[in-house]
Amino acid sequence: MLAPTTDKLDCFTRVITPENIEFEYALAGPFQRLPAFLLDLALRTLFLVGVAVTLIVFSAFSVLGGSIVGIVLLLLFFLLSWFYGIFFETRYNGRTPGKMVMKLRVISVDGRPINATQAALRNLLRLADMCVLLPLRSLSEEGPMAYVIPTLFIGFVSMALTRRMQRLGDLAAGTMVISEAHTSSLRPMTPEDPRAFGLAELIPATFSASHSLAQAIGHYMENRQRLSPARRSEVSKHLAEPLLGRFGLLPDTSSDLLLCALYTRIFLSAEEQALGLQRMRAGSPGTQSR
Amino acid sequence: MPNLAETVQRRRAQWLQLEQLLAQLNSRKLKRMPGKNLTELSDLYRSACADLAMADQYRLSPATVDYLHSLVGRAHNTIYRSRHFQVHQWWDVAFRQAPQQIFRDRCVHLCGIVFFGLFSLSCFLALNEQSFPGFAERMLGKEQMEAMQDSFTEADFRSDSYARSLDQNMTMVAFYIQHNTGIGLQCFSMGPLIIPGLYMTAFNGSVLGASFGYMARGDTPGGNNFLEFVTAHGAFELTAIALAAAAGLRIGMGWLVTGGLTRLASLQRRAVEAVPVMAVSGVLFFLAALTEGLLSPTSVPYLFKAMWGVFASTLLVYYFVVLGYPTEPSRAT
């Protein structure tokens, strides 16, 4: 049986696969999605400018009129702005070039890949998310009253209000954007103080950490590098003090060190533990390594 | 105490192998991969899934669990891929389902009646200066009337100088397109608020109607040029505005009339229903823009422009009425 797992606070969502496995996706927030959006915009603009320059150069040597060039560009602009996202998200499994760079992907809220209809819906509604549109006149006094400057306001508000950080288009299409960039490393951490390995030897061999204790110690180790020594002892004290008594260790043993020792016992292999012991016996204070 | 770190170390080799395979698959086409790799992928994926399910028993560190979540997520997305476009399905959506849905959409009926009704009424009132003195002036304002007169008096489609300045006028055309799309967008984006949406639709219908009526009086300077200018793209443009307003209203009805769903779920369902209306409206705006850029300001004979206008209207009637007429009895929504 699986032990009950507690959900993370936010920025994560759980899906259940056809294999009946439940796993987490890291959701992508506005600060990952905006650069992807701007990248896509830059790509489209570059492409359009490239075609424009080619056509203008070409038209100088041929009978192509300037207005024809204008019309072709207008057509291209229309196609690019409406079908760019639909095409890429359907063809490349939920990713546009901007999303590929930012390691993002659009998927259905139930974890399945998106289909063409969903891609169309979320891309067509992008316009609504770009509202409120400001007129060009807000940039300069003489500008026309053309409402073309997007503020992305609606999209941001919608993302802030929904649990899966969906914009309106996502809500309508039933999609969400997830981040595939992974930062966590596979290697277990090694305590920088080799005395932890020595202390681990003193923990009774019969002691077996419960699941929740192992989890707590794992989380402590991952976060302790950001804490000052004083804060470390303050945080670890609550867990370590009852354990010190139970293990029959001296009450003035560093509580931080005890948690490090428990970590090595729980998460490190026998070889790694032996290696740590050697390091301690060699007497080198040891530089911190991960 | 059972130390499971050794087990994890053995599994780790498989995870890294899966990771390598995923990197290969993402840079290459799936079809080009040898079958052996694909079966290997599914094996490794399944075992990674099992490892994740057993994470508590293996007593993996939280960092390792995070890693596994991300690995399984990536593998899942590589194995379950989006399906490509299916042309026949889209054809069915575009030329059977969409027109039928629009045909029986009550929001489209309402916005159509409000927009075109007020447009015609306002046009009629502005046209009859004798019976309704001062209507056009109060509707449009002196400034806008003069601006319209000026721009269309100058725009003589038959003169040589006009033909030559056509290239420079592309920017002007772009402005008109943005302006008209802007009206459509205004009606659409106000739609979800219902009353402001209907007001915006009514307002734009009245103003456009007054402009048409005023310019069509016969004695208005530039009036003929105006009529010649709007003939070709008017049908597309006005229909597109009415449809955009209807799409906005349809979304607005979602939160007002929920039909037993939560407000959000209802909104979601109505948004899906509004998509065909939005898509058709977008296509019409684009056709109008193309006509406006290509045909309306050129020196092509008026007959051709008028023919195009008739063709556009026929096309619209065919799409909305002939294709849209319900093939099976169904309730209006």
Chai-1 contact restraints between the chains, C-beta under 6 A:
chainA,res_idxA,chainB,res_idxB,connection_type,confidence,min_distance_angstrom,max_distance_angstrom,comment,restraint_id
A,A3,B,D56,contact,1.0,0.0,6.0,A-B,restraint_1
A,T17,B,H76,contact,1.0,0.0,6.0,A-B,restraint_2
A,E19,B,C49,contact,1.0,0.0,6.0,A-B,restraint_3
A,I21,B,C49,contact,1.0,0.0,6.0,A-B,restraint_4
A,I21,B,A53,contact,1.0,0.0,6.0,A-B,restraint_5
A,F23,B,L52,contact,1.0,0.0,6.0,A-B,restraint_6
A,F23,B,H69,contact,1.0,0.0,6.0,A-B,restraint_7
A,F23,B,V72,contact,1.0,0.0,6.0,A-B,restraint_8
A,E24,B,H69,contact,1.0,0.0,6.0,A-B,restraint_9
A,Y25,B,G73,contact,1.0,0.0,6.0,A-B,restraint_10
A,G66,B,D167,contact,1.0,0.0,6.0,A-B,restraint_11
A,S67,B,L166,contact,1.0,0.0,6.0,A-B,restraint_12
A,S67,B,D167,contact,1.0,0.0,6.0,A-B,restraint_13
A,G70,B,M170,contact,1.0,0.0,6.0,A-B,restraint_14
A,I71,B,L294,contact,1.0,0.0,6.0,A-B,restraint_15
A,F78,B,F286,contact,1.0,0.0,6.0,A-B,restraint_16
A,T90,B,S82,contact,1.0,0.0,6.0,A-B,restraint_17
A,N93,B,R81,contact,1.0,0.0,6.0,A-B,restraint_18
A,N93,B,S82,contact,1.0,0.0,6.0,A-B,restraint_19
A,R105,B,N77,contact,1.0,0.0,6.0,A-B,restraint_20
A,P113,B,Y80,contact,1.0,0.0,6.0,A-B,restraint_21
A,P113,B,R81,contact,1.0,0.0,6.0,A-B,restraint_22
A,P113,B,S82,contact,1.0,0.0,6.0,A-B,restraint_23
A,I114,B,S82,contact,1.0,0.0,6.0,A-B,restraint_24
A,N115,B,R83,contact,1.0,0.0,6.0,A-B,restraint_25
A,A116,B,F85,contact,1.0,0.0,6.0,A-B,restraint_26
A,L121,B,V275,contact,1.0,0.0,6.0,A-B,restraint_27
A,C131,B,S189,contact,1.0,0.0,6.0,A-B,restraint_28
A,P144,B,F175,contact,1.0,0.0,6.0,A-B,restraint_29
A,A146,B,Q178,contact,1.0,0.0,6.0,A-B,restraint_30
A,A146,B,H179,contact,1.0,0.0,6.0,A-B,restraint_31
A,Y147,B,G182,contact,1.0,0.0,6.0,A-B,restraint_32
A,V148,B,Q178,contact,1.0,0.0,6.0,A-B,restraint_33
A,L171,B,Q268,contact,1.0,0.0,6.0,A-B,restraint_34
A,A172,B,Q268,contact,1.0,0.0,6.0,A-B,restraint_35
A,A172,B,A271,contact,1.0,0.0,6.0,A-B,restraint_36
A,E180,B,R74,contact,1.0,0.0,6.0,A-B,restraint_37
A,H182,B,S70,contact,1.0,0.0,6.0,A-B,restraint_38
A,S184,B,A63,contact,1.0,0.0,6.0,A-B,restraint_39
A,S184,B,D66,contact,1.0,0.0,6.0,A-B,restraint_40
A,S184,B,Y67,contact,1.0,0.0,6.0,A-B,restraint_41
A,L186,B,Y67,contact,1.0,0.0,6.0,A-B,restraint_42
A,P188,B,S61,contact,1.0,0.0,6.0,A-B,restraint_43
A,S208,B,M1,contact,1.0,0.0,6.0,A-B,restraint_44
A,H211,B,D56,contact,1.0,0.0,6.0,A-B,restraint_45
A,A214,B,R59,contact,1.0,0.0,6.0,A-B,restraint_46
A,G218,B,S61,contact,1.0,0.0,6.0,A-B,restraint_47
A,G218,B,P62,contact,1.0,0.0,6.0,A-B,restraint_48
A,H219,B,P62,contact,1.0,0.0,6.0,A-B,restraint_49
A,E222,B,A63,contact,1.0,0.0,6.0,A-B,restraint_50
A,F267,B,S61,contact,1.0,0.0,6.0,A-B,restraint_51
A,L268,B,A5,contact,1.0,0.0,6.0,A-B,restraint_52
A,S269,B,A5,contact,1.0,0.0,6.0,A-B,restraint_53
A,S269,B,E6,contact,1.0,0.0,6.0,A-B,restraint_54
A,S269,B,Q9,contact,1.0,0.0,6.0,A-B,restraint_55
